[in-house]
């Protein structure tokens, strides 16, 4: 159990630590950073991917009670249980991975037509959107966080305190979506970023994750060393 727990901590926190450090680097840039919504989600999932083996193991232990014998038993017992239950275990693992893949596919689909904007203040983003709409000749009025001209054109979902916002391109005209995205990227490439207000927090979180992972690896190595004495 100790080995499994330490391994789970190390596997989970290492990619998460790198992800937070990468986010910190984005917020140190002089300009906002725009990513396609699906690509942004994939990067988030990459940061969380280290927890997948732990979740798979928990699902197996929950749905297959005999799997717990492997934790409590010796090598011979574990081999015997595996020989008898391997089909059920592999089926459970396959169903779990299929469920995860399905959830990810639905999440990626929901992020189509969106842009993730990092290192940007809300007021800066709002002004950039207004300039883009004016430049495209759209007399779009604003209602809350939605802009439209009798039909919804785009909307923003800001994250207060994180200098981040999601831009949803709501128009059904594919050409207009292309122009909105292209012009918004060009406009944001010319405006100042948020001066790295959250960069230190993100980097600290990342280094904390990597430090905890390193400590878990060191404890794991020490524990394995003691078991061999």
C-alpha positions in Angstrom: 0.0 0.0 0.0 2.8 2.4 0.8 4.6 1.8 -2.5 1.3 2.2 -4.4 0.5 5.5 -2.6 3.9 7.0 -3.1 3.9 5.9 -6.8 0.4 7.4 -7.3 1.6 10.7 -5.8 4.7 10.8 -8.0 2.9 9.9 -11.2 0.0 12.3 -10.5 2.0 15.4 -9.5 4.9 15.3 -12.1 2.8 16.1 -15.2 0.6 18.5 -13.1 3.7 20.3 -11.9 5.0 20.8 -15.5 1.6 22.0 -16.6 1.4 24.7 -13.9 5.0 25.8 -14.7 4.0 26.1 -18.4 1.0 28.2 -17.5 3.3 30.4 -15.4 5.5 30.9 -18.5 2.4 31.9 -20.6 1.6 34.6 -18.0 5.1 36.1 -18.2 4.8 36.8 -21.9 4.4 40.5 -23.0 1.3 39.6 -25.0 -1.9 37.5 -24.4 -1.7 33.9 -25.6 -4.6 32.5 -27.7 -5.2 28.7 -28.0 -7.9 26.8 -29.7 -10.4 25.4 -27.2 -9.8 21.7 -28.0 -6.0 22.2 -27.9 -6.3 23.9 -24.6 -8.4 21.1 -23.2 -5.9 18.5 -24.4 -3.1 20.3 -22.5 -5.3 20.4 -19.3 -5.8 16.6 -19.7 -2.1 16.1 -20.3 -1.5 17.8 -16.9 -4.0 15.5 -15.2 -3.0 12.3 -17.1 -0.7 11.2 -14.3 -3.8 10.5 -12.1 -5.3 8.1 -14.7 -3.5 4.9 -13.5 -4.6 5.7 -10.0 -8.2 6.1 -11.1 -8.0 2.9 -13.1 -6.7 1.0 -10.1 -9.4 2.4 -7.9 -12.1 1.5 -10.4 -10.7 -2.0 -10.6 -10.6 -2.4 -6.8 -14.1 -1.0 -6.5 -15.7 -3.2 -9.2 -13.6 -6.3 -8.8 -13.5 -7.3 -5.1 -10.9 -10.1 -5.7 -8.4 -7.5 -6.9 -8.0 -6.5 -3.3 -6.4 -9.9 -2.6 -3.4 -8.8 -4.7 -2.7 -6.0 -2.2 -3.0 -8.2 0.8 -1.6 -11.4 -0.6 1.8 -12.7 -1.5 3.2 -13.3 -4.9 1.8 -16.8 -5.2 -1.7 -15.7 -4.2 -1.5 -12.8 -6.6 -0.5 -15.0 -9.5 -3.4 -17.4 -8.7 -5.9 -14.6 -8.5 -4.7 -13.1 -11.7 -4.9 -16.4 -13.5 -8.6 -16.8 -12.4 -9.7 -13.2 -12.8 -7.6 -11.7 -15.6 -10.5 -11.6 -18.1 -12.8 -9.8 -15.7 -10.0 -7.4 -14.7 -9.1 -6.6 -18.3 -12.7 -6.1 -19.2 -13.2 -3.7 -16.3 -10.1 -1.8 -17.3 -11.2 -1.7 -20.9 -14.6 -0.4 -20.0 -13.1 2.3 -17.7 -10.8 3.5 -20.5 -13.7 3.5 -22.9 -15.7 5.6 -20.5 -12.8 8.0 -20.1 -12.3 8.2 -23.8 -16.0 8.9 -24.3 -16.0 11.7 -21.7 -12.9 13.3 -23.3 -14.5 13.1 -26.8 -17.6 14.8 -25.5 -15.6 17.5 -23.8 -13.5 18.1 -26.9 -16.7 18.4 -28.9 -18.1 21.0 -26.5 -14.9 23.1 -26.9 -15.2 23.4 -30.6 -15.7 27.0 -31.7 -14.0 28.3 -28.6 -10.7 30.1 -27.9 -8.8 30.1 -24.6 -7.1 33.4 -23.9 -4.3 33.5 -21.3 -2.5 36.5 -19.8 -5.2 39.0 -20.6 -7.2 41.4 -18.5 -11.0 41.4 -18.9 -11.1 45.1 -20.0 -8.4 44.5 -22.6 -10.2 41.5 -24.1 -13.5 43.4 -24.2 -11.9 46.3 -26.1 -10.2 43.9 -28.5 -13.5 42.2 -29.3 -15.2 45.6 -29.8 -12.4 46.7 -32.2 -12.6 43.4 -34.1 -16.4 43.6 -34.5 -16.2 47.2 -35.6 -13.4 46.3 -38.1 -15.6 43.6 -39.6 -18.5 46.1 -40.0 -20.7 44.3 -37.5 -23.0 46.6 -35.5 -23.1 44.2 -32.6 -24.6 45.3 -29.4 -23.5 43.9 -26.1 -25.7 42.2 -23.6 -23.8 41.1 -20.5 -20.9 39.0 -21.8 -22.6 38.3 -25.2 -22.3 40.4 -28.4 -24.9 40.1 -31.1 -26.6 41.9 -34.0 -30.0 40.4 -33.7 -28.3 37.0 -33.4 -25.6 35.9 -31.0 -22.1 36.4 -32.5 -19.7 35.7 -29.7 -19.5 35.5 -25.9 -16.8 35.5 -23.2 -16.5 33.5 -20.0 -13.9 35.3 -17.9 -12.2 33.7 -14.9 -11.8 36.5 -12.3 -8.4 36.6 -10.7 -6.7 34.3 -13.2 -6.3 36.6 -16.2 -7.9 34.0 -18.4 -11.1 33.9 -20.5 -12.9 31.6 -22.9 -14.2 33.2 -26.0 -17.2 31.3 -27.6 -17.8 32.0 -31.3 -21.6 31.6 -31.4 -22.3 32.5 -35.0 -23.2 29.7 -37.3 -21.6 31.3 -40.3 -18.3 29.4 -40.7 -16.7 32.2 -42.7 -17.6 34.7 -40.0 -16.1 32.4 -37.4 -12.9 32.2 -39.3 -12.7 36.0 -39.6 -13.5 36.5 -36.0 -10.9 34.1 -34.8 -8.2 35.4 -37.2 -8.8 39.1 -36.4 -9.1 38.5 -32.7 -5.7 36.6 -32.7 -4.2 39.5 -34.7 -5.6 42.1 -32.4 -4.5 40.4 -29.2 -1.0 40.0 -30.6 -0.8 43.8 -30.4 -2.2 44.5 -26.9 -0.3 44.2 -23.6 -0.6 41.2 -21.4 -1.6 41.2 -17.8 1.9 41.9 -16.4 2.3 38.4 -15.0 0.1 39.0 -12.0 -0.7 35.3 -11.6 2.6 33.9 -13.0 4.2 33.6 -9.6 1.3 31.8 -8.1 1.2 29.3 -11.0 4.9 28.7 -10.9 4.8 28.2 -7.1 2.1 25.7 -7.5 4.1 23.9 -10.2 7.3 23.8 -8.2 5.3 22.6 -5.2 3.9 19.7 -7.2 7.3 18.8 -8.5 8.8 19.1 -5.0 6.1 16.8 -3.5 6.7 14.3 -6.4 10.4 14.3 -5.8 9.8 13.7 -2.1 7.5 10.8 -2.9 10.1 9.3 -5.2 12.8 9.7 -2.5 10.6 8.0 0.1 9.7 5.3 -2.3 13.4 4.6 -3.0 14.1 4.6 0.8 11.3 2.3 1.5 12.4 -0.2 -1.2 15.9 0.0 0.2 14.6 -0.9 3.7 12.6 -3.8 2.4 15.8 -5.3 0.9 17.8 -5.2 4.1 
